[in-house]
């Protein structure tokens, strides 16, 4: 019988393709690495990401879990105690719990919930993210939402026909979209979802339509994007992996929608006629050809549309102009690194645009 250590090694590596934390997508902006249990790690790397079951009877074409024949599993009590052992030694700081589905979905969902229930009943008050399985029952979703800080169900792709290319078992409307609606009601503002970019050949236009509809109708706190990876022994092993830049561009697009309030009409020009997103910074692309804005009068929304200006910088500018007229970049009181990108898109009232980057240094 494999010991807990062996199971932990195997079942944490099996969970690495699920993205769960903001820190991870920030990491994905700079590397393609995923985070798993790491004894020497700190910060968000201290999240234990683990599967309850390391095998699955479903047939998702890209998934390495379904080809795992080791059939390693944790029982709920065993996983809870393993987690407590690591947590009490301060080796991990939170838990992301998912699972393959080797048998009945309801039974596996019950086991996930049972694990969470043990942890909470025995005093664990830290971060807990529970994965909802496709086709989960509504009472289970409600209970998971009560126990966990965050719950999530992966939407995977953009629609029924695309899902057909990946799985003959999952039903997009019933197993996923209907459940996302239940999740939205059970955990408003505390649920996420994830798209696998490129696994089913989706165009960026399809992704755009899917993402904007999800944000409008399901109100997830955020959407994660993982670039499809052609993994050995999966049905899609011979396919080309999606380039990392494409998921990075989707994180940038997502930021424009979620944090900066860009609407559909503004963003649509970023899609080429063939439905493809350009490999360039979407905010910079949208700013090209736009009239410069005056930081003395620009609204918050106008300011965050300027490349280099985010929500923090926009608030700092609005605060600064309450005390003085902004005539030069220096009057903005924000770091020069932000202004290098922003300056071509700003017009300073009360002064000719004599301000140049050279003058700012
Ligand atoms: S349901 Fe699909 S994606 Fe999830 S573990 Fe099973 S085969 Fe993999």
Boltz pocket constraint, residues with backbone or C-beta under 6 A from the ligand:
constraints:
  - pocket:
      binder: B
      contacts: [[A, 55], [A, 56], [A, 57], [A, 58], [A, 59], [A, 60], [A, 63], [A, 64], [A, 65], [A, 66], [A, 99], [A, 100], [A, 101]]
      max_distance: 6.0
